[in-house]
C-alpha cells in the first residue's frame, strides 16, 4: 500500500449532518404538518382554559357537529386530487336532502328513501362528470352552473319550505343511526371511521385510486400510461355526488328536518379542510388522513369559539383566513419556499 492509499484510508467520512427537529417532524407528517400543529396548540390552550373541552360529552358533540363536513370533505378530496374542484357539492347535498324529506313525507320506508336519495346524488355527480370530462367544459364553469341549478331544485321541491320529518315512520331509522350510541360510542363516529377507511383503501390500494393521483399530477402523462383520463375524471365527480347525498342523510338525521338551504359557510369549510390537510390545489398530492386532520382542525376552532362564547358570525371569517393560509402554504411547498433546515429556492 503506497502513501497516497494510506492517506485516503485514514480519511474518515464526515458523519451526516443531523437535521433540525422541526425538519424531521415535517418530513414525518408531510403536508399535514400545519394541521397537526394547529390541533395540538388549540387542544392545549382549550384544555387549560375550558375544562369542558376534553369531556366525553363535548368530544361526541364535536364529532357529530362535523360529520357532515367530513363526509363532504372526503368526496371533495377525490376531485381535488384529480386536479378539479366541485363548487356544487353543498347545493347537491341540500337538493338530495329535500328528495329524502319528500320520500319520507310520501310514506316511504327508510331504506327505499335512502336508496332514492343516493341515486339522486349519483345523477347530480354524473351530470358534473359528463359535462367536465366529456363535454370538456371547465370544471369551474360547470360546477358553478350546477350549484345554481341544484340550489333551485332544492327550493322548488317544496316551495322553499323545510320539511319536518320527525313524525314520519321512516325517519326513526336514520335518527337512531345518526344520534344513537352503542356502549357510549356514537354510531356516527363508527360510520365516519368506516367511511374514512374505505376512502383510504380506494385511493391507496386500487388501480382507480392510483389513476386519480396520476391524472391530478399530469393528465397527459397519465393518458400515455394507459389511464382513461376522461372516465377517471367523470367518476370522481360521481363520487362527490354520492358523498353529497350521504351528507344530506346525516344532516336530516341530526336536525329532524330537510332544509332547502345549508349553512352559507359550509362550502368554504369543506374546501378549506381538504387544503389544510395538505391536498394540493393543483392535484396529485394529499390524501384522506390529511383531510380528516383538516376537518378536525376547523372543528376544534369552531368548538373553541362556541365554548368561549365568541359570536358565530366570526365563523366565516376564520374559515376564510385559514383557507387563504392553507393555499399559501401549499404554494410555498410547491415552489420550495418552505423547507425546514434548507434554503428556499
ChimeraX attribute file (.defattr): number of C-alpha atoms within 10 A of each C-alpha:
attribute: neighborCount
match mode: 1-to-1
recipient: residues
	/A:1	5
	/A:2	6
	/A:3	8
	/A:4	8
	/A:5	9
	/A:6	10
	/A:7	9
	/A:8	9
	/A:9	9
	/A:10	8
	/A:11	8
	/A:12	7
	/A:13	6
	/A:14	6
	/A:15	6
	/A:16	6
	/A:17	6
	/A:18	9
	/A:19	12
	/A:20	12
	/A:21	11
	/A:22	13
	/A:23	14
	/A:24	14
	/A:25	13
	/A:26	16
	/A:27	13
	/A:28	11
	/A:29	14
	/A:30	14
	/A:31	23
	/A:32	24
	/A:33	19
	/A:34	21
	/A:35	26
	/A:36	19
	/A:37	12
	/A:38	17
	/A:39	19
	/A:40	12
	/A:41	12
	/A:42	16
	/A:43	19
	/A:44	11
	/A:45	13
	/A:46	20
	/A:47	15
	/A:48	12
	/A:49	13
	/A:50	14
	/A:51	10
	/A:52	14
	/A:53	20
	/A:54	13
	/A:55	11
	/A:56	12
	/A:57	11
	/A:58	14
	/A:59	15
	/A:60	15
	/A:61	13
	/A:62	17
	/A:63	19
	/A:64	21
	/A:65	16
	/A:66	17
	/A:67	22
	/A:68	23
	/A:69	25
	/A:70	28
	/A:71	26
	/A:72	28
	/A:73	29
	/A:74	27
	/A:75	26
	/A:76	30
	/A:77	31
	/A:78	31
	/A:79	24
	/A:80	27
	/A:81	28
	/A:82	30
	/A:83	24
	/A:84	23
	/A:85	25
	/A:86	27
	/A:87	22
	/A:88	27
	/A:89	32
	/A:90	29
	/A:91	24
	/A:92	32
	/A:93	34
	/A:94	31
	/A:95	33
	/A:96	34
	/A:97	33
	/A:98	31
	/A:99	27
	/A:100	31
	/A:101	31
	/A:102	20
	/A:103	21
	/A:104	24
	/A:105	19
	/A:106	11
	/A:107	12
	/A:108	18
	/A:109	17
	/A:110	18
	/A:111	12
	/A:112	14
	/A:113	23
	/A:114	24
	/A:115	13
	/A:116	16
	/A:117	28
	/A:118	24
	/A:119	16
	/A:120	23
	/A:121	29
	/A:122	24
	/A:123	15
	/A:124	26
	/A:125	29
	/A:126	21
	/A:127	18
	/A:128	29
	/A:129	29
	/A:130	20
	/A:131	17
	/A:132	22
	/A:133	19
	/A:134	12
	/A:135	11
	/A:136	12
	/A:137	14
	/A:138	13
	/A:139	19
	/A:140	15
	/A:141	14
	/A:142	21
	/A:143	25
	/A:144	14
	/A:145	14
	/A:146	22
	/A:147	20
	/A:148	15
	/A:149	15
	/A:150	23
	/A:151	20
	/A:152	18
	/A:153	21
	/A:154	27
	/A:155	18
	/A:156	14
	/A:157	15
	/A:158	17
	/A:159	11
	/A:160	15
	/A:161	15
	/A:162	16
	/A:163	20
	/A:164	17
	/A:165	23
	/A:166	16
	/A:167	11
	/A:168	18
	/A:169	14
	/A:170	22
	/A:171	23
	/A:172	17
	/A:173	14
	/A:174	19
	/A:175	20
	/A:176	14
	/A:177	16
	/A:178	23
	/A:179	15
	/A:180	14
	/A:181	14
	/A:182	8
	/A:183	6
	/A:184	10
	/A:185	12
	/A:186	18
	/A:187	18
	/A:188	20
	/A:189	17
	/A:190	13
	/A:191	15
	/A:192	18
	/A:193	13
	/A:194	12
	/A:195	16
	/A:196	19
	/A:197	14
	/A:198	12
	/A:199	19
	/A:200	17
	/A:201	13
	/A:202	14
	/A:203	21
	/A:204	14
	/A:205	10
	/A:206	11
	/A:207	11
	/A:208	17
	/A:209	20
	/A:210	15
	/A:211	24
	/A:212	27
	/A:213	24
	/A:214	24
	/A:215	25
	/A:216	25
	/A:217	19
	/A:218	15
	/A:219	22
	/A:220	13
	/A:221	13
	/A:222	18
	/A:223	15
	/A:224	10
	/A:225	11
	/A:226	9
	/A:227	20
	/A:228	15
	/A:229	22
	/A:230	18
	/A:231	13
	/A:232	20
	/A:233	26
	/A:234	21
	/A:235	23
	/A:236	28
	/A:237	31
	/A:238	24
	/A:239	21
	/A:240	33
	/A:241	34
	/A:242	29
	/A:243	28
	/A:244	36
	/A:245	35
	/A:246	21
	/A:247	27
	/A:248	32
	/A:249	27
	/A:250	22
	/A:251	25
	/A:252	25
	/A:253	22
	/A:254	19
	/A:255	14
	/A:256	20
	/A:257	19
	/A:258	28
	/A:259	23
	/A:260	27
	/A:261	20
	/A:262	17
	/A:263	9
	/A:264	10
	/A:265	14
	/A:266	17
	/A:267	20
	/A:268	16
	/A:269	27
	/A:270	29
	/A:271	26
	/A:272	25
	/A:273	33
	/A:274	35
	/A:275	32
	/A:276	32
	/A:277	29
	/A:278	29
	/A:279	29
	/A:280	28
	/A:281	22
	/A:282	18
	/A:283	23
	/A:284	23
	/A:285	18
	/A:286	23
	/A:287	25
	/A:288	25
	/A:289	18
	/A:290	25
	/A:291	29
	/A:292	24
	/A:293	24
	/A:294	32
	/A:295	29
	/A:296	23
	/A:297	24
	/A:298	25
	/A:299	22
	/A:300	22
	/A:301	20
	/A:302	21
	/A:303	20
	/A:304	20
	/A:305	16
	/A:306	13
	/A:307	16
	/A:308	12
	/A:309	9
	/A:310	12
	/A:311	9
	/A:312	11
	/A:313	8
	/A:314	12
	/A:315	17
	/A:316	15
	/A:317	12
	/A:318	14
	/A:319	22
	/A:320	16
	/A:321	11
	/A:322	19
	/A:323	21
	/A:324	14
	/A:325	16
	/A:326	25
	/A:327	18
	/A:328	12
	/A:329	19
	/A:330	22
	/A:331	16
	/A:332	14
	/A:333	16
	/A:334	12
	/A:335	11
	/A:336	13
	/A:337	15
	/A:338	16
	/A:339	16
	/A:340	16
	/A:341	13
	/A:342	12
	/A:343	9
	/A:344	12
	/A:345	8
